[in-house]
Amino acid sequence: MKNVLFGVLGVVLMAFLVFPFGAFGEGELPEIRVAKCVRPNLVVAEILEKGEFKRVRVKLAGVSSPLENPEIYRLALSRLRELVEGQKVRFDFALGHTSEEHPWVGYLYVQQDPEEEPCIVNAVLLCEGLVTLDEKTAGRNLLGYLLSMQEKAKEAGLGLWKKAPIGSKKETDECPSCVIR
């Protein structure tokens, strides 16, 4: 009996981790409108609360901006704007974070195709190699999923993980005989 109970519990837990949005009813996640994308990991959003629109800053859980690479930073910000700016999206607090914190820390869910499940914007940015994983802000329940999205980008050599073509050499101004690989 214990084995059956643990098996059922394991399947439910695995379904929650693999399909995080499906574990919540769509009506349960609050809808927010993203007014502005400030950084690749920070947006300003509006939420309807008690009949009034309230502006809140939302930090994308598990996402760290690529500050060391200006080109990728611009691409990440552009991609985030393309996905959410001016749109209504669903929001879910990262495990361990609440509305008492400022900024809010959580996940943005966007419906790209009406026939498919909403996707987690945080994971999309990681999967495309436009940001890096911030384990401190990621909820423990989605940490493994976000890590797998980053690994997927690394394996594909996308964005920050793009590999320089073999044999590409660039001369430096400092020493004409020096070659950087």
SEPA-67088 format. One line per field, with one value per residue: residue number from 0; residue in three letters; x, y, z of N, C-alpha, C, O in turn. Coordinates in Angstrom, 2 decimals. Example, Ala and Ser with C-alpha at 12.3 -4.5 7.8 and 13.67 -1.06 7.14 Angstrom:
k	0, 1 $
r	Ala, Ser $
neast	13.19, 12.85 $
nnorth	-5.69, -2.25 $
nup	7.80, 7.08 $
caeast	12.30, 13.67 $
canorth	-4.50, -1.06 $
caup	7.80, 7.14 $
ceast	13.20, 12.90 $
cnorth	-3.30, 0.03 $
cup	7.80, 7.87 $
oeast	14.24, 13.41 $
onorth	-3.32, 1.14 $
oup	8.46, 8.04 $
END
This chain:
k	0, 1, 2, 3, 4, 5, 6, 7, 8, 9, 10, 11, 12, 13, 14, 15, 16, 17, 18, 19, 20, 21, 22, 23, 24, 25, 26, 27, 28, 29, 30, 31, 32, 33, 34, 35, 36, 37, 38, 39, 40, 41, 42, 43, 44, 45, 46, 47, 48, 49, 50, 51, 52, 53, 54, 55, 56, 57, 58, 59, 60, 61, 62, 63, 64, 65, 66, 67, 68, 69, 70, 71, 72, 73, 74, 75, 76, 77, 78, 79, 80, 81, 82, 83, 84, 85, 86, 87, 88, 89, 90, 91, 92, 93, 94, 95, 96, 97, 98, 99, 100, 101, 102, 103, 104, 105, 106, 107, 108, 109, 110, 111, 112, 113, 114, 115, 116, 117, 118, 119, 120, 121, 122, 123, 124, 125, 126, 127, 128, 129, 130, 131, 132, 133, 134, 135, 136, 137, 138, 139, 140, 141, 142, 143, 144, 145, 146, 147, 148, 149, 150, 151, 152, 153, 154, 155, 156, 157, 158, 159, 160, 161, 162, 163, 164, 165, 166, 167, 168, 169, 170, 171, 172, 173, 174, 175, 176, 177, 178, 179, 180 $
r	Met, Lys, Asn, Val, Leu, Phe, Gly, Val, Leu, Gly, Val, Val, Leu, Met, Ala, Phe, Leu, Val, Phe, Pro, Phe, Gly, Ala, Phe, Gly, Glu, Gly, Glu, Leu, Pro, Glu, Ile, Arg, Val, Ala, Lys, Cys, Val, Arg, Pro, Asn, Leu, Val, Val, Ala, Glu, Ile, Leu, Glu, Lys, Gly, Glu, Phe, Lys, Arg, Val, Arg, Val, Lys, Leu, Ala, Gly, Val, Ser, Ser, Pro, Leu, Glu, Asn, Pro, Glu, Ile, Tyr, Arg, Leu, Ala, Leu, Ser, Arg, Leu, Arg, Glu, Leu, Val, Glu, Gly, Gln, Lys, Val, Arg, Phe, Asp, Phe, Ala, Leu, Gly, His, Thr, Ser, Glu, Glu, His, Pro, Trp, Val, Gly, Tyr, Leu, Tyr, Val, Gln, Gln, Asp, Pro, Glu, Glu, Glu, Pro, Cys, Ile, Val, Asn, Ala, Val, Leu, Leu, Cys, Glu, Gly, Leu, Val, Thr, Leu, Asp, Glu, Lys, Thr, Ala, Gly, Arg, Asn, Leu, Leu, Gly, Tyr, Leu, Leu, Ser, Met, Gln, Glu, Lys, Ala, Lys, Glu, Ala, Gly, Leu, Gly, Leu, Trp, Lys, Lys, Ala, Pro, Ile, Gly, Ser, Lys, Lys, Glu, Thr, Asp, Glu, Cys, Pro, Ser, Cys, Val, Ile, Arg $
neast	0.83, 1.97, 3.89, 2.32, 1.05, 3.29, 4.11, 1.96, 2.03, 4.58, 4.20, 2.32, 3.85, 5.93, 4.46, 3.69, 6.19, 7.08, 5.02, 4.42, 2.51, 0.12, -0.57, -1.81, -4.96, -6.01, -7.41, -6.53, -4.01, -2.82, -3.57, -1.49, -0.50, 2.17, 3.89, 6.36, 9.59, 12.35, 14.92, 16.61, 15.78, 13.83, 10.70, 8.16, 4.95, 1.34, -1.32, -4.65, -6.14, -8.45, -10.20, -8.53, -5.67, -2.53, 0.89, 3.64, 6.94, 8.49, 10.61, 12.17, 12.16, 14.95, 16.47, 19.26, 20.66, 22.67, 25.13, 27.83, 28.06, 27.28, 26.00, 24.46, 22.91, 21.32, 19.94, 18.56, 16.90, 15.40, 14.12, 12.60, 10.90, 9.53, 8.13, 6.51, 5.96, 3.51, 1.54, -0.97, -0.25, 0.17, 0.99, 3.10, 4.19, 7.52, 8.51, 8.62, 8.62, 6.76, 3.96, 4.63, 7.21, 9.44, 11.16, 8.47, 9.00, 9.05, 7.40, 6.63, 3.96, 3.15, 0.85, 1.51, 0.53, -2.81, -3.62, -1.78, -0.10, 0.53, 3.73, 6.67, 8.13, 10.58, 11.95, 12.07, 13.86, 16.18, 16.50, 17.06, 19.54, 19.99, 20.14, 21.46, 21.24, 19.95, 20.32, 19.64, 17.25, 15.47, 12.67, 12.60, 11.02, 11.04, 13.66, 15.26, 14.06, 14.53, 17.31, 17.74, 16.82, 18.77, 20.99, 20.25, 20.52, 23.28, 24.28, 23.38, 24.79, 23.88, 23.29, 24.74, 26.33, 27.42, 29.67, 32.92, 33.77, 35.81, 39.14, 38.81, 40.42, 41.73, 43.53, 45.46, 45.81, 47.85, 50.02, 51.28, 52.05, 50.74, 48.07, 44.70, 42.59 $
nnorth	-1.19, 1.21, 1.55, 1.96, 4.35, 6.07, 5.89, 7.05, 9.61, 10.37, 10.44, 12.53, 14.64, 14.68, 15.34, 17.91, 19.18, 18.83, 19.92, 22.74, 24.83, 23.55, 22.52, 24.46, 26.08, 28.03, 30.31, 30.82, 32.00, 35.25, 37.87, 40.09, 43.22, 43.92, 46.79, 47.94, 46.87, 46.75, 45.67, 42.66, 40.91, 42.17, 43.73, 46.28, 46.20, 46.23, 45.66, 44.79, 45.75, 45.75, 47.33, 49.31, 50.19, 48.97, 49.63, 47.49, 46.23, 43.57, 40.92, 38.55, 35.30, 33.23, 34.25, 35.90, 38.91, 39.35, 41.06, 41.27, 41.01, 43.12, 42.97, 40.58, 41.25, 43.33, 41.84, 40.04, 41.79, 42.83, 40.49, 39.84, 42.05, 41.60, 39.28, 40.00, 42.80, 45.27, 43.40, 41.20, 38.98, 35.95, 35.63, 34.15, 33.69, 32.92, 30.00, 30.51, 33.24, 36.34, 38.68, 40.69, 41.39, 43.61, 44.18, 42.12, 38.62, 36.21, 34.11, 34.62, 33.87, 33.27, 33.14, 31.94, 30.50, 29.76, 27.10, 25.72, 24.99, 27.63, 29.28, 29.51, 32.50, 33.09, 30.66, 30.49, 32.56, 31.56, 29.14, 30.06, 31.02, 33.64, 34.72, 34.04, 31.45, 32.24, 30.98, 31.74, 33.20, 31.55, 29.50, 26.58, 24.55, 24.80, 24.90, 22.79, 22.44, 24.98, 24.93, 22.82, 24.02, 25.99, 24.33, 23.14, 25.29, 25.67, 23.25, 23.48, 25.65, 28.33, 31.90, 33.29, 31.09, 30.59, 29.17, 29.99, 29.84, 27.17, 27.76, 30.43, 33.39, 36.29, 39.18, 41.22, 44.69, 45.30, 43.53, 42.56, 39.97, 38.36, 36.10, 35.72, 33.22 $
nup	0.00, 0.81, -1.18, -3.46, -2.78, -2.58, -5.22, -6.65, -5.53, -6.40, -9.21, -9.42, -8.40, -10.31, -12.62, -11.92, -11.89, -14.53, -16.08, -15.14, -15.37, -15.84, -13.39, -12.01, -11.97, -14.73, -14.06, -11.51, -11.45, -11.23, -13.56, -15.27, -16.75, -18.75, -18.60, -19.14, -20.13, -18.27, -17.75, -18.88, -16.92, -15.44, -15.14, -15.42, -14.26, -14.44, -12.25, -11.59, -8.73, -6.23, -7.77, -8.75, -10.74, -10.02, -9.96, -10.25, -9.71, -11.29, -10.87, -12.84, -11.87, -11.29, -13.35, -14.63, -15.69, -18.63, -18.09, -18.72, -21.43, -23.78, -26.33, -26.29, -24.09, -25.15, -27.09, -25.43, -23.96, -26.05, -26.96, -24.70, -24.64, -27.04, -26.37, -24.10, -23.59, -23.21, -23.21, -21.85, -19.34, -17.45, -13.99, -11.56, -8.30, -7.37, -5.61, -2.19, -2.29, -1.92, -2.18, -0.51, -0.86, -2.57, -5.45, -6.85, -7.12, -9.53, -12.01, -15.44, -17.52, -20.82, -23.48, -26.43, -28.59, -29.13, -29.07, -27.63, -24.50, -22.12, -22.13, -20.07, -19.66, -18.46, -18.75, -21.53, -22.23, -21.02, -22.42, -24.96, -24.61, -23.82, -21.32, -18.01, -15.51, -12.35, -9.44, -6.88, -6.90, -8.16, -7.75, -5.72, -6.71, -9.50, -10.22, -11.27, -13.78, -14.98, -14.98, -16.77, -19.11, -19.50, -19.87, -22.25, -24.04, -23.81, -24.86, -27.49, -28.27, -28.17, -28.09, -25.29, -25.07, -27.46, -29.70, -30.85, -34.27, -35.47, -36.28, -36.69, -36.52, -35.00, -35.39, -33.18, -32.23, -30.58, -30.77, -33.67, -34.40, -32.68, -32.13, -31.49, -30.41 $
caeast	0.00, 2.86, 4.53, 1.32, 0.88, 4.49, 4.10, 0.98, 2.59, 5.71, 3.65, 1.73, 4.97, 6.61, 3.58, 3.78, 7.50, 7.20, 4.01, 4.12, 1.30, -1.04, -0.88, -2.65, -6.04, -5.63, -8.04, -5.88, -2.84, -3.25, -3.19, -0.89, -0.13, 3.55, 3.94, 7.71, 10.69, 13.45, 16.13, 16.20, 15.21, 12.98, 9.65, 7.18, 3.65, 0.15, -2.26, -5.90, -6.32, -9.52, -10.75, -7.51, -4.45, -1.36, 2.14, 4.59, 8.14, 8.54, 11.90, 11.98, 12.83, 15.90, 17.07, 20.29, 20.97, 24.04, 25.77, 29.18, 27.99, 26.29, 25.22, 23.47, 22.01, 20.34, 19.10, 17.69, 15.89, 14.54, 13.30, 11.64, 9.89, 8.75, 7.27, 5.56, 5.68, 2.18, 0.65, -1.47, 0.39, -0.11, 2.12, 3.11, 5.33, 8.47, 8.37, 9.35, 8.48, 5.39, 3.63, 5.19, 8.55, 9.51, 10.16, 7.93, 9.89, 8.24, 7.42, 5.65, 3.45, 2.56, 0.17, 1.94, -0.37, -4.00, -3.80, -0.73, 0.01, 1.36, 5.14, 7.27, 9.04, 11.89, 12.57, 12.33, 15.10, 17.29, 16.62, 17.64, 20.90, 20.05, 20.37, 22.01, 20.42, 20.20, 19.77, 19.15, 15.86, 14.61, 11.97, 13.14, 10.17, 11.33, 15.10, 15.73, 13.52, 15.27, 18.68, 17.72, 16.68, 20.09, 21.84, 19.83, 21.16, 24.72, 24.53, 23.12, 25.70, 23.07, 23.46, 25.95, 27.10, 27.83, 31.08, 33.63, 34.08, 37.18, 39.97, 38.61, 41.51, 41.64, 44.79, 45.31, 46.57, 48.98, 51.16, 50.87, 52.30, 49.89, 46.80, 43.74, 41.65 $
canorth	0.00, 2.37, 1.70, 2.54, 5.74, 6.80, 5.92, 8.07, 10.91, 10.65, 10.81, 13.86, 15.59, 14.76, 16.09, 19.31, 19.71, 18.83, 20.83, 23.60, 25.64, 22.68, 22.22, 25.55, 26.46, 29.29, 31.40, 31.04, 32.86, 36.62, 38.42, 41.41, 43.79, 44.40, 48.16, 48.27, 45.95, 47.59, 44.88, 41.31, 40.16, 43.06, 44.44, 47.04, 45.67, 46.76, 44.63, 45.37, 45.39, 46.51, 48.31, 50.28, 49.61, 49.16, 49.31, 46.69, 45.77, 42.11, 40.33, 37.20, 34.32, 32.35, 34.90, 36.90, 39.67, 39.16, 42.38, 41.22, 40.93, 44.12, 42.54, 39.61, 42.01, 44.00, 40.80, 39.52, 42.81, 42.88, 39.27, 39.98, 43.01, 40.92, 38.30, 40.43, 44.23, 45.69, 42.24, 40.62, 37.70, 35.38, 35.75, 33.25, 33.93, 31.82, 29.36, 31.21, 34.69, 36.81, 40.04, 41.64, 41.76, 44.56, 43.81, 40.77, 37.66, 35.10, 33.63, 35.17, 32.87, 33.91, 32.22, 32.29, 29.83, 29.40, 25.65, 25.14, 25.46, 28.84, 29.00, 30.33, 33.45, 32.92, 29.49, 30.79, 33.34, 30.65, 28.16, 30.73, 31.42, 35.10, 35.06, 32.92, 31.02, 32.80, 29.96, 32.36, 33.67, 30.51, 28.67, 25.21, 23.66, 24.90, 25.05, 21.74, 22.75, 26.13, 24.46, 22.03, 24.96, 26.59, 23.28, 22.98, 26.38, 25.40, 22.16, 23.97, 26.76, 29.52, 33.13, 33.40, 29.85, 30.44, 28.79, 30.62, 28.85, 26.67, 28.38, 31.88, 34.06, 37.74, 39.80, 42.33, 45.89, 45.39, 42.73, 42.02, 38.54, 37.62, 35.67, 35.30, 32.20 $
caup	0.00, 0.86, -2.49, -4.37, -2.37, -3.00, -6.68, -7.06, -5.12, -7.31, -10.52, -9.29, -8.27, -11.61, -13.52, -11.52, -12.30, -15.99, -16.60, -13.99, -15.52, -15.76, -12.00, -11.52, -12.86, -15.37, -13.33, -10.22, -11.60, -11.54, -14.86, -15.18, -18.04, -18.70, -19.12, -19.62, -19.83, -17.79, -17.97, -19.29, -15.80, -14.64, -15.86, -14.66, -14.66, -13.79, -11.81, -11.10, -7.33, -5.59, -8.70, -9.18, -11.28, -9.17, -10.66, -9.48, -10.41, -11.25, -11.24, -13.35, -11.01, -11.94, -14.51, -14.36, -16.90, -19.14, -18.05, -19.27, -22.89, -24.20, -27.50, -25.82, -23.21, -26.02, -27.68, -24.37, -23.68, -27.23, -26.96, -23.61, -25.11, -28.06, -25.73, -23.07, -23.39, -23.64, -23.25, -20.60, -19.08, -16.13, -13.08, -10.42, -7.42, -7.19, -4.31, -1.14, -2.46, -1.71, -2.64, 0.45, -1.34, -3.67, -6.45, -6.80, -7.78, -10.00, -13.39, -16.36, -18.45, -21.98, -24.40, -27.79, -29.51, -28.35, -29.00, -26.80, -23.11, -21.99, -21.85, -19.02, -20.31, -17.83, -19.36, -22.94, -22.28, -20.69, -23.49, -26.12, -24.25, -23.72, -19.91, -17.24, -14.39, -11.03, -8.54, -5.64, -7.03, -8.73, -6.77, -5.71, -7.49, -10.92, -10.41, -12.19, -15.12, -15.50, -15.23, -18.01, -20.23, -19.72, -20.43, -23.64, -24.78, -23.83, -25.80, -28.85, -28.54, -28.46, -27.31, -24.48, -25.18, -28.86, -29.83, -31.96, -35.30, -35.44, -37.29, -36.76, -35.83, -35.06, -35.00, -32.25, -32.55, -29.67, -31.22, -34.97, -34.55, -31.74, -32.68, -30.46, -30.91 $
ceast	0.87, 3.50, 3.58, 1.14, 2.07, 4.55, 3.17, 1.50, 3.74, 5.24, 3.06, 2.83, 5.69, 5.77, 3.64, 5.09, 7.63, 6.23, 3.57, 2.84, 0.06, -1.46, -1.78, -3.80, -5.70, -6.22, -7.35, -4.67, -3.30, -2.74, -2.63, -0.62, 1.27, 3.60, 5.30, 8.69, 11.91, 14.80, 15.68, 15.61, 14.27, 11.98, 8.83, 5.82, 2.54, -0.77, -3.49, -6.14, -7.35, -10.03, -9.76, -6.31, -3.28, -0.13, 3.07, 5.80, 8.22, 9.91, 11.63, 12.82, 13.76, 16.63, 18.05, 20.64, 22.42, 24.79, 27.13, 29.21, 26.91, 25.42, 24.12, 22.46, 20.92, 19.40, 18.10, 16.56, 14.89, 13.59, 12.23, 10.52, 8.96, 7.73, 6.17, 5.17, 4.33, 1.16, 0.16, -0.85, -0.05, 1.16, 1.98, 4.36, 6.22, 8.29, 9.23, 9.26, 7.01, 5.19, 4.15, 6.57, 8.43, 10.92, 9.60, 8.90, 9.04, 8.39, 6.32, 5.27, 2.77, 2.00, 0.55, 1.00, -1.59, -4.21, -2.77, -0.80, 0.82, 2.80, 5.64, 8.33, 10.46, 12.65, 12.91, 13.65, 16.32, 17.56, 17.25, 19.05, 21.08, 20.31, 21.01, 21.10, 20.89, 19.53, 19.19, 17.69, 14.93, 13.94, 12.49, 12.32, 10.47, 12.83, 15.65, 15.29, 14.30, 16.71, 18.74, 17.56, 18.02, 21.04, 21.52, 20.49, 22.66, 25.06, 24.34, 24.04, 24.96, 23.45, 24.79, 26.87, 27.57, 29.34, 31.69, 33.96, 35.55, 37.95, 39.76, 39.67, 41.37, 42.96, 44.50, 46.15, 47.86, 50.22, 50.77, 51.10, 51.45, 48.56, 45.93, 42.79, 40.33 $
cnorth	1.26, 2.62, 2.35, 4.02, 6.59, 6.92, 7.00, 9.46, 11.32, 11.09, 12.21, 14.91, 15.76, 15.56, 17.57, 19.93, 19.81, 19.83, 21.78, 24.40, 24.79, 22.36, 23.30, 25.72, 27.81, 30.47, 31.73, 31.96, 34.26, 37.07, 39.82, 41.90, 44.36, 45.76, 48.46, 47.18, 46.81, 46.94, 43.48, 40.47, 41.01, 43.79, 45.27, 46.60, 46.37, 45.60, 45.33, 44.85, 46.31, 47.64, 49.35, 49.54, 49.97, 48.77, 48.56, 46.37, 44.27, 41.64, 38.90, 36.23, 33.44, 32.94, 35.97, 37.58, 39.45, 40.48, 42.40, 41.20, 41.88, 43.70, 41.57, 40.29, 42.67, 42.98, 40.25, 40.51, 42.90, 41.67, 39.33, 40.94, 42.36, 39.96, 38.92, 41.91, 44.61, 44.57, 41.87, 39.24, 37.21, 35.45, 34.75, 33.53, 32.70, 31.28, 30.08, 32.72, 35.08, 38.22, 41.11, 42.14, 42.78, 44.55, 42.41, 39.87, 36.47, 34.82, 34.29, 34.06, 33.60, 32.84, 32.64, 31.71, 29.36, 27.90, 24.97, 25.68, 26.75, 28.46, 29.95, 31.20, 33.29, 31.77, 29.73, 31.55, 32.47, 29.67, 28.76, 31.25, 32.92, 35.59, 33.85, 32.63, 31.68, 31.86, 30.55, 32.76, 32.62, 29.74, 27.24, 24.27, 23.71, 25.00, 24.03, 22.01, 23.91, 25.75, 23.65, 22.92, 25.63, 25.58, 23.04, 24.04, 26.16, 24.34, 22.60, 25.12, 28.04, 30.70, 33.22, 32.20, 29.59, 30.17, 29.52, 29.55, 28.44, 27.31, 29.87, 32.54, 35.55, 38.31, 40.95, 43.50, 45.94, 44.67, 42.06, 40.52, 37.69, 37.27, 35.21, 34.29, 32.38 $
cup	0.00, -0.50, -3.49, -4.06, -2.79, -4.52, -7.21, -6.73, -6.03, -8.68, -10.48, -9.20, -9.60, -12.61, -13.20, -11.99, -13.82, -16.61, -15.50, -14.14, -15.37, -14.34, -11.40, -12.49, -13.45, -14.63, -12.02, -10.31, -11.96, -12.90, -14.64, -16.60, -17.90, -19.38, -19.74, -19.21, -19.50, -18.09, -18.41, -18.16, -14.93, -15.53, -14.89, -15.18, -13.91, -13.45, -11.26, -9.69, -6.70, -6.48, -9.20, -9.75, -10.39, -9.98, -9.73, -10.36, -10.22, -11.74, -11.68, -12.52, -11.83, -13.13, -14.08, -15.68, -17.33, -19.23, -18.73, -20.80, -23.41, -25.39, -27.09, -24.90, -24.05, -26.66, -26.66, -24.06, -24.84, -27.27, -25.87, -24.02, -26.13, -27.43, -24.86, -23.03, -24.01, -23.65, -21.86, -20.48, -17.71, -15.29, -11.95, -9.59, -7.38, -5.78, -3.28, -1.24, -2.36, -2.25, -1.67, 0.01, -2.47, -4.21, -6.19, -7.54, -8.23, -11.48, -14.19, -17.34, -19.60, -22.91, -25.82, -28.83, -28.71, -28.18, -28.10, -25.39, -23.08, -21.67, -20.77, -19.69, -19.76, -18.51, -20.82, -23.08, -21.98, -21.83, -24.75, -25.83, -24.08, -22.31, -19.24, -16.05, -13.09, -10.03, -7.27, -5.73, -7.60, -7.60, -6.86, -6.59, -8.99, -11.22, -11.41, -13.62, -15.75, -15.83, -16.53, -19.23, -20.54, -20.35, -21.90, -24.52, -24.89, -24.87, -27.24, -29.23, -28.90, -27.57, -26.61, -24.65, -26.60, -28.93, -31.02, -32.99, -35.25, -36.59, -37.43, -35.91, -36.02, -34.58, -34.05, -32.71, -31.73, -30.22, -32.54, -35.12, -33.61, -32.41, -31.52, -31.08, -30.25 $
oeast	0.58, 3.63, 3.99, 1.08, 1.90, 5.01, 3.53, 1.40, 3.86, 5.81, 3.28, 2.75, 6.03, 6.30, 3.63, 5.10, 8.22, 6.57, 2.47, 2.14, -0.95, -2.60, -2.44, -3.64, -5.15, -5.60, -7.56, -4.35, -4.08, -1.65, -3.21, -0.53, 1.52, 3.38, 5.38, 8.64, 12.42, 15.71, 14.50, 15.01, 13.95, 12.35, 8.80, 5.57, 2.75, -0.97, -3.39, -6.33, -7.15, -10.25, -10.13, -5.97, -3.08, -0.10, 3.26, 5.68, 8.03, 10.32, 10.95, 14.05, 13.41, 17.34, 17.73, 20.89, 23.31, 25.06, 27.55, 30.27, 25.74, 24.24, 22.97, 21.28, 19.74, 18.20, 16.93, 15.41, 13.69, 12.41, 11.09, 9.34, 7.74, 6.60, 5.04, 4.12, 4.06, 0.01, 0.78, -0.92, -0.59, 2.27, 0.88, 5.47, 5.73, 7.96, 10.43, 9.78, 6.12, 6.14, 4.10, 7.02, 7.45, 11.83, 10.18, 9.55, 8.40, 9.36, 5.21, 6.13, 1.92, 2.59, -0.02, 0.71, -1.43, -4.90, -2.87, -1.46, 1.70, 3.06, 5.11, 9.31, 11.43, 13.83, 13.92, 14.47, 17.37, 18.71, 17.90, 19.68, 22.20, 20.65, 21.10, 20.30, 22.08, 18.32, 18.33, 16.96, 13.71, 14.58, 12.79, 12.86, 10.17, 13.21, 16.42, 16.06, 14.69, 17.27, 19.69, 18.10, 18.36, 21.81, 22.42, 20.96, 23.26, 25.99, 25.07, 24.08, 25.36, 23.87, 25.85, 28.07, 28.05, 30.14, 31.06, 34.39, 36.43, 37.47, 40.46, 39.79, 40.94, 43.45, 43.44, 47.10, 48.84, 51.33, 50.01, 50.41, 51.44, 48.01, 46.36, 42.27, 39.40 $
onorth	2.23, 3.77, 3.19, 4.85, 7.69, 7.94, 7.76, 10.38, 12.49, 12.01, 13.00, 15.96, 16.89, 16.36, 18.41, 21.08, 20.76, 20.51, 21.65, 24.63, 25.25, 21.96, 23.06, 25.52, 28.67, 31.53, 32.81, 32.64, 34.44, 36.71, 40.63, 41.11, 45.19, 45.87, 49.15, 46.65, 47.52, 47.58, 43.16, 39.43, 40.62, 44.39, 45.00, 46.63, 47.01, 44.68, 46.33, 43.65, 47.52, 48.76, 50.21, 48.44, 51.14, 47.71, 48.94, 46.25, 43.76, 41.93, 38.15, 36.33, 32.98, 32.23, 36.83, 36.91, 39.37, 40.97, 43.43, 41.35, 41.50, 44.03, 41.71, 39.95, 42.59, 43.22, 40.03, 40.11, 43.04, 41.81, 38.92, 40.67, 42.55, 39.84, 38.44, 42.23, 44.32, 44.79, 42.19, 38.43, 37.97, 35.35, 34.54, 33.59, 31.57, 32.03, 30.25, 33.42, 34.29, 38.86, 42.30, 43.19, 42.81, 44.89, 41.62, 40.30, 35.81, 35.23, 34.50, 33.41, 34.46, 31.77, 33.59, 32.35, 28.65, 27.47, 23.77, 26.68, 26.95, 27.45, 31.05, 30.68, 33.35, 31.90, 29.23, 31.22, 32.63, 29.41, 28.05, 31.86, 33.43, 36.76, 32.77, 33.47, 31.68, 31.94, 29.94, 32.67, 32.79, 29.39, 26.76, 23.32, 22.74, 25.18, 24.39, 21.81, 23.83, 26.19, 23.79, 22.60, 25.82, 25.91, 22.77, 23.74, 26.42, 24.50, 22.14, 25.52, 28.76, 30.51, 33.23, 32.30, 28.50, 30.86, 29.65, 28.46, 29.27, 27.39, 30.52, 32.27, 36.02, 37.97, 41.57, 43.34, 46.56, 45.19, 41.10, 39.87, 36.46, 38.07, 34.43, 34.52, 31.62 $
oup	-0.69, -0.93, -4.29, -4.96, -3.31, -5.05, -8.11, -7.54, -6.39, -9.27, -11.40, -9.84, -9.97, -13.37, -14.10, -12.43, -14.33, -17.58, -14.97, -13.16, -14.84, -14.11, -10.39, -13.69, -12.75, -14.58, -11.47, -9.34, -12.89, -13.34, -13.92, -17.53, -17.02, -20.59, -20.76, -18.11, -20.37, -18.63, -18.31, -18.41, -13.81, -16.54, -13.69, -16.38, -12.88, -14.25, -10.56, -9.49, -6.64, -6.02, -10.00, -9.32, -10.04, -10.60, -8.57, -11.58, -9.11, -12.87, -10.99, -12.48, -12.91, -13.84, -13.26, -16.68, -16.48, -20.33, -19.25, -21.40, -23.48, -25.44, -27.51, -24.93, -23.72, -26.76, -26.98, -23.92, -24.62, -27.57, -26.08, -23.79, -26.08, -27.90, -24.86, -22.48, -25.18, -24.05, -20.85, -21.41, -16.90, -15.82, -11.43, -10.13, -7.37, -4.86, -3.48, -0.38, -2.67, -2.71, -1.99, 0.46, -3.21, -3.47, -5.43, -8.50, -7.42, -12.12, -13.70, -17.92, -19.37, -23.10, -26.35, -29.84, -27.72, -27.26, -27.84, -25.11, -23.92, -21.01, -20.59, -20.23, -20.52, -18.81, -21.31, -23.94, -22.60, -22.17, -25.52, -26.69, -24.18, -22.11, -19.83, -15.64, -12.78, -9.80, -6.64, -4.75, -7.54, -6.61, -7.95, -7.16, -9.70, -12.38, -12.30, -14.56, -16.91, -16.83, -17.30, -20.29, -21.71, -21.24, -22.71, -25.61, -25.94, -25.66, -28.13, -30.40, -29.82, -26.43, -27.24, -24.39, -26.91, -28.30, -32.07, -32.62, -35.00, -37.72, -38.21, -34.71, -37.08, -33.50, -34.10, -33.47, -32.15, -30.12, -32.54, -35.90, -33.71, -33.16, -30.68, -32.17, -30.53 $
END
